[in-house]
Amino acid sequence: MNTFYSKSRNIRSFSLILILTLCISAILSGCGKPSEPAPSGTASGSAVNNMSNQQLFVQSYLNLLCKQDFQGYANACGFNVSEVESAYPDLLDNVIDIFLTYELNDSATEKFREELKEIFNHCKYEVKEQTENEDGSCSVNVEVQKLAVFKDALSAANKDYDKWVKKQPKDADEEKLTEKFIDYVIAHCKEELESPKYKDPKTITIILTPSPENPDVYNYDSKDLGNLQAALVDFGAWDKDVEDEKVS
């Protein structure tokens, strides 16, 4: 198995780390005017300023992540499209930091970031109609079919890497070794995406609750968006890869 450096994942809580955090925090923590970013954990602005638009917030979030629909998210949340577009690479870098179990150099990060665009573009999701709950909160259900791409790609990449690394010097640069492995992973992800495989549909519920301080602002549990993102792709295969490495 791989001999290069991997991140420790033993105690990390998905409920705490799955939500993405961008350098422009308001873009991912919620919708609001660019000059007045919404507080972390809230969603406000044109997309979510009344109960009829909660569905739009969830739809635009997913379309931004998976379809690179910068204009749609900008329109929904009251941002300039240039702001959303410039922040998008940071969104993907946070995915890499959260889910991948290996420390990547800048070159490997850039290559994997580009591959993530293709992977997310193959995701299947359908945002259902929202429902208003008795407590005044709003529930938006999203039906997701998880894209199974990493499990087989990692397995094949490990085999290729193990053959290749035997020919490398013992003092080979660790970052270069990791980057070579990522190259193999990307190559096999591309193969998997030629005939993508999906798991059975699963429903993820996003709940938005009116803020007691401002009825035009809706609070959401960041865990909900994190669960939604994790349900799109089999990122858990990266943790399994590290587990296999430990017992090999």
C-alpha positions in Angstrom: 0.0 0.0 0.0 1.0 3.6 -0.1 4.0 4.7 1.9 3.6 8.5 1.7 2.2 10.8 4.3 -1.5 10.7 5.1 -3.6 12.9 7.3 -4.7 11.6 10.7 -8.5 11.1 10.6 -9.0 9.2 13.8 -11.0 11.7 15.8 -12.4 14.1 13.2 -16.2 14.5 13.6 -18.1 14.7 10.3 -20.8 16.7 12.1 -18.3 19.4 12.7 -16.1 19.5 9.5 -18.4 18.6 6.6 -19.7 22.1 6.0 -17.6 24.0 3.6 -16.0 27.4 4.6 -15.0 29.8 1.9 -12.7 32.8 2.2 -15.8 34.8 1.4 -17.7 33.3 4.4 -21.1 34.7 3.4 -21.2 32.8 0.1 -21.1 29.4 1.9 -22.6 30.2 5.3 -25.6 31.9 3.7 -27.0 34.4 1.3 -26.7 38.1 2.0 -25.7 41.4 0.5 -21.9 41.5 -0.3 -21.4 44.5 1.9 -23.2 42.9 4.8 -22.3 39.2 4.9 -24.6 36.9 6.8 -23.3 35.5 10.1 -21.9 32.0 10.0 -24.7 29.4 10.1 -27.4 31.7 8.7 -28.9 32.2 5.3 -30.4 35.6 4.3 -31.1 37.8 1.4 -33.2 37.5 -1.8 -33.0 33.7 -1.9 -34.2 33.0 1.6 -36.1 36.1 2.8 -39.4 34.3 2.8 -40.6 30.7 3.1 -41.2 30.5 -0.7 -37.5 30.8 -1.5 -35.8 28.2 0.8 -35.9 25.7 -2.0 -34.1 28.2 -4.3 -31.3 28.6 -1.8 -30.7 24.8 -1.6 -31.0 24.4 -5.4 -28.6 27.3 -6.1 -26.1 25.9 -3.6 -26.1 22.5 -5.3 -25.9 24.0 -8.8 -23.0 26.1 -7.7 -21.1 23.1 -6.3 -21.9 20.7 -9.0 -22.7 22.7 -12.2 -20.5 25.8 -11.6 -23.6 27.9 -12.0 -22.1 31.1 -10.7 -24.8 33.3 -12.2 -27.6 31.3 -10.6 -26.1 31.5 -7.1 -25.3 35.2 -7.5 -28.9 35.9 -8.6 -30.3 33.9 -5.8 -28.2 35.3 -3.0 -27.6 38.9 -4.2 -23.9 38.7 -5.0 -22.0 39.8 -8.0 -21.2 36.8 -10.2 -17.5 37.7 -10.1 -17.5 37.2 -6.3 -19.0 33.8 -6.6 -16.7 32.7 -9.4 -13.6 33.9 -7.7 -14.5 32.0 -4.5 -15.3 28.7 -6.2 -11.8 27.4 -6.3 -11.6 27.8 -2.5 -14.8 25.8 -2.2 -13.2 22.9 -4.0 -10.0 23.3 -2.0 -12.0 22.9 1.2 -13.5 19.7 -0.2 -10.0 18.4 -0.8 -8.9 19.5 2.7 -11.9 17.9 4.4 -12.3 14.6 2.5 -8.9 13.6 1.1 -6.6 11.8 3.5 -3.3 12.9 2.0 -1.5 16.2 2.2 -1.2 17.6 -1.3 1.3 20.2 -2.7 0.0 23.1 -4.8 0.5 21.2 -8.1 -1.4 18.1 -7.0 -4.2 20.3 -5.4 -4.6 22.2 -8.7 -4.9 19.0 -10.7 -7.3 17.4 -8.3 -9.4 20.5 -8.1 -10.0 20.3 -11.8 -11.0 16.7 -11.6 -13.4 17.5 -8.8 -15.3 19.8 -11.2 -15.9 16.8 -13.5 -16.8 14.5 -10.6 -19.3 16.9 -9.2 -20.7 17.6 -12.6 -21.8 13.9 -12.8 -23.7 14.0 -9.5 -27.4 13.3 -9.4 -29.7 15.3 -7.2 -33.3 16.6 -7.2 -34.4 19.3 -4.9 -38.0 18.6 -3.8 -40.7 21.1 -2.9 -40.2 22.6 0.5 -42.6 22.1 3.4 -43.4 24.6 6.2 -43.3 23.0 9.6 -45.5 23.7 12.6 -42.7 25.5 14.5 -42.2 27.9 11.6 -39.1 26.2 10.2 -38.9 25.1 6.6 -37.8 21.6 5.4 -36.3 21.1 2.0 -35.7 17.5 0.9 -33.1 16.6 -1.6 -33.1 13.2 -3.3 -29.5 12.2 -4.0 -27.9 9.2 -5.8 -24.3 8.9 -4.5 -21.8 8.8 -7.3 -19.5 5.8 -6.7 -16.2 6.9 -8.3 -13.4 6.8 -5.7 -13.7 3.2 -4.4 -12.6 1.6 -7.6 -10.4 4.5 -8.7 -8.4 4.3 -5.4 -8.1 0.5 -5.7 -6.7 0.7 -9.2 -4.5 3.7 -8.3 -2.9 1.9 -5.4 -2.0 -1.0 -7.7 -0.4 1.3 -10.2 1.4 3.2 -7.5 2.8 0.1 -5.8 4.3 -1.0 -9.1 5.8 2.4 -9.9 7.2 3.2 -6.4 9.3 0.1 -6.4 11.4 1.6 -9.1 11.9 4.9 -7.2 14.9 5.7 -4.9 14.4 5.2 -1.2 15.0 8.9 -0.6 12.5 10.0 -3.2 10.7 13.3 -2.3 7.5 12.6 -0.3 5.5 15.3 -2.0 6.4 13.9 -5.4 5.4 10.5 -4.4 2.0 11.7 -3.2 1.5 13.8 -6.4 2.2 10.7 -8.5 -0.4 8.8 -6.6 -2.9 11.6 -7.2 -2.1 11.4 -10.9 -3.1 7.7 -10.8 -6.3 8.5 -8.9 -7.3 11.2 -11.4 -6.6 8.9 -14.3 -8.8 6.2 -12.9 -11.5 8.6 -11.9 -11.7 9.7 -15.5 -12.2 6.0 -16.5 -14.9 5.6 -13.9 -16.7 8.7 -15.1 -17.0 7.2 -18.6 -19.6 4.8 -17.2 -20.6 6.4 -13.9 -22.1 4.2 -11.2 -24.6 5.4 -8.6 -26.0 4.0 -5.4 -29.7 3.9 -4.5 -31.5 7.2 -4.0 -31.3 8.7 -0.5 -33.1 11.7 0.9 -31.3 14.4 2.8 -33.3 17.1 4.6 -32.2 20.7 5.0 -34.0 22.5 7.7 -34.0 26.4 7.8 -35.4 28.1 10.9 -36.4 31.8 11.2 -34.0 33.7 13.3 -35.5 35.1 16.5 -33.5 38.4 15.9 -34.6 38.9 12.3 -37.6 37.1 10.7 -36.0 37.7 7.3 -33.0 35.6 8.2 -33.1 31.9 8.4 -30.7 29.8 10.5 -29.6 26.4 9.2 -27.7 23.5 10.8 -24.3 23.3 9.0 -24.5 19.6 9.5 -27.4 19.4 7.1 -25.4 20.9 4.2 -22.4 18.8 5.2 -24.5 15.6 5.0 -25.9 16.7 1.7 -22.4 17.2 0.3 -21.1 13.9 1.7 -24.1 12.1 0.1 -23.2 13.2 -3.4 -19.9 11.3 -3.8 -18.3 8.3 -2.1 -15.7 10.4 -0.3 -15.6 7.8 2.4 -13.4 5.6 0.2 -10.5 7.9 1.1 -10.9 7.0 4.8 -11.0 3.3 3.9 -7.8 3.7 1.8 -6.0 4.9 5.0 -7.5 2.1 7.0 -6.2 -0.4 4.5 -2.8 1.2 4.6 -2.6 0.9 8.4 -3.2 -2.8 8.4 -1.0 -3.7 5.3 
